[in-house]
Amino acid sequence: MKGSDRRTDAACPRPAARDSLYTPVRVVDLDLDEPSGLRSPGGSGADDPDGRVLALVRLHGHPLGLVTATGTAGGTAALRRALVDAAHRELPVPALSTATPAARPSRVARARVPAGPVTVSVIVCTRDREALLPVCLDAVLATRRPGVEVIVVDNAPATTATEDLVRERYGDRVRYVQEPLPGLSRARNRGLSVAGGEICAFTDDDTVADAGWVDALADTFASDDRIGCVTGLVLPAELDTEAQFVVEQYNGPVRGFATRSWSLRDGLSDPLDRFSTGRFGMGANMAFRTDVLRAIGGFDPATGTGTPSRGGEDLLAFLQVLTAGHTVSYQPDALVWHRHRRTMAELAHQVDGFGVGFTAYLTAAVAHQPRLLAGIVRLLPYGLWRWHRTHRPAARPRYGVTDEVLRELRRTERRGLARGPFCYLRTVRQQRRTSTGGRSS
């Protein structure tokens, strides 16, 4: 529900006008087990890709990694061969490519067999984005798992357009509810309050869910009852504009293509993992055991898009699940495709929000659990050093994106980091003054 933040933040600088040298990159989906061709994100057949192409490579449906190649008009077969060659050269492609379907292992190791199918509620929060919402809902409804409950939460809408769309196009296949108070956390809490599934899965209205998304989430929860939260892989649905490519360069798929889990019970390999919960996943692709999320109080309404805090509600929920003694797991088979911001001005505002939201989240974490303050203070110098190290611009420009663009975004995020604690406290004060005792508290 990125569109819920209607406010123009005067503190967020606008990039200077300049000529862009960016060349669009086409995104495709390639399964080494399906020699028929390439697909667009979301499963439809790809048009004849011409120019630079970024491909998600899968084997038997499981994501392995990303490769690039250059296509020419009418040369789809040659492009596919080039992408396959790049995959075998650059990615850990196992010998399973010739295995029969019965011999193909699942990435989700079943620790125990569940007593029955896990029920899932998919919650999509939206605000006045009727053009994007049908693409998202159509993809969710097309996921392979039967009996999925789909809930649309309309957050402080300006008109009845979203309600009309959902009721007329989807009928009883999608449940429509409204949250009158603005804010992504409030909208998610509203969805949580009416969800009937054992699992609550959240995605944004600007995503396209992979056909196996819900299955991968549910199977991961079924593999171990200690898991309280599962996140998944988020990849770009398109790289048509410079801004869409830059955000991948700046903040790309750092979580990778291997399953991972974090638990305080088993110990953390990196001390920063306890607080740098952005490594676990992101709000566009996350799921929780419904009873676990309700037990931690849902999402803090003083965090998230639509408030001065600008974000961090997902990071805080991950931390609260972790500190409550549960496991957080990352499952790349649970894939959604995301439509990034299309303009550099929108991207600058978003990156500013990354900074504000992160330190707002840390402030909220201390407000909820004061004992965490000592650990945050102790790790702060190391964390800042790591942040600077991981946000260095690339050694050379890629596809017309210059180092100066990345440096300016880094400065923008750094300014946001400095404001985050004040923005969280400001949000808390505002909500205390204007609280109406609404349903999403």
N, C-alpha and C positions, 0 to 999 in steps of 0.2 A: 504494500500500500504506500509506495513512495510518494504518490501524489497527494497524500494527506497534509503535507507541510506546505501550506499556501503562502506562508510568510516569506518575504524577501529579507534576508539577513544583511543589514547594512555593514556588518563587520566582515562579511565575506567578500574579498576582492574580486573584481571582474578581470579576466585576462585581457591584456592589450590586444587590439586588433592586429592581425598579421596574416600573411599568405600561408596557406597550408599546403604542404607537399605530400600529404597523406594519400595513399592509394588504397581503395577499399579491399578488404580481405573477405573472401567468401568462406562461410563455415559449413562443413559437411560432416556427415556421420558415416563411418565405414566399418563394417564388420568383416573381418577376415574370413569368416565362415559363410559369408553370403557373396558369391562372386558376381551377382547380378548388377551391381552398380553402387552409386552413392545416394545417400538420402539427406534431406534437409533436417535441421533440428526439429524434433517433434514427430518424425517418422514419415513425412511425405517424400515422394521422389524428388531428387534435386534436378533443377534445370541444368543445362550445359554450363558448367562453371568455366569462366574465362578469367585469367589473371591469377593472382596469388590466392591460394586456398589453404585454410587451416582445417585439418581433419581430426576428429576424435576417432581413434582406432579402438575397436573392440575385438574380443575373441569370444565367440559363443555368447554374445551379449554383454560380457564383462568389460568395462573400460580399462584400457592398458596405458593410454597416454595420448599426446598430441604430436602430430607431424605436419610439415608444410610441403607444398609443391606448387608448381605453376601450371595452370591449365591453358589450353588454347581452344578457340571456338571449334566445335565439332570433334574435339579430342577427348571425350569423356573416358574412353577405354584406356587411352595412353596415360591420362591423369591418374586413373585408378591404379594402374601398374606402378606409376612413380610413387604414389602414396604407400602402396604395399611394400615396395622396395625400401622406402624410408622407414616404415614401421619395423621391418626385419633388421634394418641397420641400426636404428636408434632406440628401439624399445625392447623390453624383455619378453619377446614373443616365445612362449613355450612350444614344445613339440606337440601340444594338444590340438594343433590346428587340423590334424588328420584324424582325431579321435571321433568315435561314434557318439551320437547324442547321449546314449545311456552311460557312456564313460566320462562325460563332462562333469567335473566337480563344481559344486556351488561355492562361491566365496564365503557364504554364510555357513560357518561350521555349526551344526546342530548339537548343542550340549545336552539337550533333552528334548523329547517329543512333547509338544503341547497337548493338553487334554482336548482342545478344540480350536477352531480357527480364531485368530485374534481379530477383534472388530476394530475398525478404524474410522475415525471422523476426520475429514480433511476440512480445514478452516481457511478460507480465503478472505482477507480483509481488503476493502476497497473504498475509494472515495472519489466519486465523479470521474471515473475512467471507463466509461461504457465502451469505448473503442477497443481497449485492451482486454477487458474482462472475458468476453466470449472465447477468445483464443485460449486463455488459461483454463476456463471451466470445461471446454470441449476436450482438452488434453487430460484433465483429471478424470472426467467421466469415461474416457477411453482406456484408462488403466485396466490391466487385466484382472484385478481382484474383484470378485463380486461382492455386493452388499456394502460397499463403501458409502458412508454418509458424507454428503458434501454440504457445507454450510458457508453461505456468503454473509459476511458482516458488513453492512453499509454504515460507514462511520461519518456522522454529522453531514449528511448529504445536503447539497444546495437545492436539488430538485428530486423528483420521483423517478428520474430516468433509469437509475440502476434497478430499483424495485420493479419497474415496468418490464425492463429487459429480462430479469431473472424469472419473473412469474410468467411472462408470455412465451419465452423461448424454452425454458426448462421445466416449467410446471412443478410436479412433485418430485422431480429428480434432484432438485437443489432446494435446500431450506434457506429461506431469506429471513434475516433478523437485522434489526437496526440498533446501533449504539449512538444516542444523540450527542454525547460529549466527545469532542475531538481528541484524537490521540491513538496511535497504533496499539499501545499497551491496553488501553481501555477497550478497543475493538477486539483484540485477541482475548481478553478476559471475558467479554460478552460471548464470544464463540465457545470458550471453555465452559461457561456456565450452562450452555444448552447441549453440549456434546454428549452423545450416548455411547461412543466407542470406548473401548479399553485403551486405545491409543489415540492421541490428538496429533495430527500432522498439520503443520503450518507452511503455507507458501504464499507468495505475493501475486498480485494481479497482473504483473508484467513478466510472468514466467510461463514456460511450457513444460509440463511434467513428462518425463520419459514413460513409456508404456509400462515398464517394470518398477516404477518409483515406489508405489504403495507396497507392492510385494516385498521389495528389498527392505523397506523400513520394518514391516510386520515380521518378516523372517528373522531380522536381526534381534528384535525384541524377544521373539520366541526362542532364540538360541540360548538365552541366559536371563533368568529372572532378576539378576542384580542390575541389569541395564535399566536406567531411568530415563535416558535421553539418547536419541540417535540423530545424527546429522548426515548430510549427504553432499555429493559433488554438485557444484554450480558452475556451469560453463556458459559462454556468451552465445546467445541465439543468433546474433548478427554482429558484424564488425564493419558496418557500412560507413561510419564516420570516424574522424580522428579521435573524438572524445571516447567513443566506444573502444577503440584500440588502446588508447592511453590508459584507461582504467585497468585493462588487462596487464599492461606493462607495469603499472604502478602497484597493482594489488592482486595480480593474477591467481591462478589455481594453486596457491601455496600448500594446500592441504594434500595434494597429490592423489595417487591412484591406488594406494594400498590401505587396507582397513587398519584402524588404530583404535585404541581404547585408553581411557584415563580413569584412574580410581585412586583415591587417597588410601584405600585399604591395601592396595598392591604397591603403592609408592609411585612417584612421578619421576621420570627420567630427567626432566629439566625443571629446575625450581620455578622458572617463570610460568610453567603450564598452569599453576594454580590460579594465577590472575590474568594471564594472557589467553583468555578463553576464546578469543577470536580464532585461535588455532583449531578449536574444536569444530567450528562451523559457523553458519550465519542464519539469520532469521528467515531468509527466502527458502530455506530447505532444512527444517528441523521438526522433530517429533518427540513426544513425551508420553510416558505412561500417564494416563489421565489422573489417576489418584495421586501420583507423585507430584504432578504440576499443581494440583489443587492443594496438596499438603504444604507446599512452599508458598502458597498465597498467590499463585499465578504470576503475572508480570507486574512490575512496579509501575503504576500509572504516572509517576514523575519522571520516567525515562521513555525514550522512544520518539519516533517521528511524530510530528504534530505538537510537540512540547519544546520549550527552550533547550531541553537536554539533547534533542536531535537524534538520539539513538541509545544503544547500550542495553536495551531491555532484553535482548537475546543473550548477550554476554552475561548479564546478571543472573538470568535463569539457569544458564549452564553452570555458573559458579555455585548457585544455591543447590542444584541437584548434586553436584560433586561433594559439597561440604555436608550434605545430608546423608552421605554414606553410599550413594549410588554410583554406578558406572556411566560414563558418557562415552558413546561409541561413534566413530566416523565410518560410514559405509559408502564407498564411491559408487557401488551399484545403484544406490538411491540417487538418481540423477535428475536435475531440472536444468533447463536452459533459460537464461535470463536476458531480457532486453535492457541493455545498459542505457544510461543517459546519452542523448544524441548530440548535445552541444557542449562546447567547452565551458560556457557560463554555468550550465547545469552541473557539469562535472566539478567545477571549482566549488560550487555550493555543497555538493555531496562530500567532497574530500574534507572541506571544513567541518562538515557534520561527523565524519569519521573521527576527527580529533576531539571535538566537543563531546561526542557520544562516549568515547572511550574513558576519558577522565570523569565524565558524569557517572558512568558505570562504576568506576572505582570508588567514587564518593558515595554512591548509593550502597555499594557493598559494605563500606564501613558503617553507614547509617543503619543497615540491617544487622550487621554483626561487628560491633566495635573491636572485638578481639583480632580482627583481620588487619587492623591498622599497622601493628608492629611488623607483620610480614611484608606489607606493601612498602613501608618506609625502608625496610632493610634491602628489598630487591630493586628499589627505584633507580639507583645509579646504574646497576647492571642492565635493567630494562631499557633505560634511555640510550645506553651505549648500543644495545642490540637493535633498537629501533632505528638509530642513525645508520647502522651497518646494513640493515636489510632494506633501507629505503634509498640506497645509493642509486643514481641513474645508471643505465646500462653503459657499457664501455664504448658503444658507438650507436648512432641513431638507427632505428629500425623503421622501414617503410615511411620515411619522412618525419618521424617523431623525434624531435631534438632533445638533447639533455636539458636544455633550459626549461622546456615544458615540464619535465619531471621535477626539476629543482623547484620551480614555482609551486607545484602542487605540494611538495614536501614542506615548503615554508607555510603554505596555507594550512596544512594539517597541524603543523607545530603551533601556529597561532590558535587553532581550535583546541588543542590539548591544554593550553594555558587557561582557556575560558570555561572548560567543562565543569569543574567543581562549582563555580559561581552560577552556571546555568542550571545545574541540578538543584541547588539551594533556592534559586529563584522560582523554579517550577514548584517545588514543595510549598513555598510560601503562597504562590498564586492559587494552588489547588486547595490549600487550607482555607483561604479567604472565600473562594467561590464554590466550595464543596456543596453539592446538593444531596449527598447520600445516595448517589446513583448506584446502578447495578454492578458496575465494573470496578468497584473499589477493592 
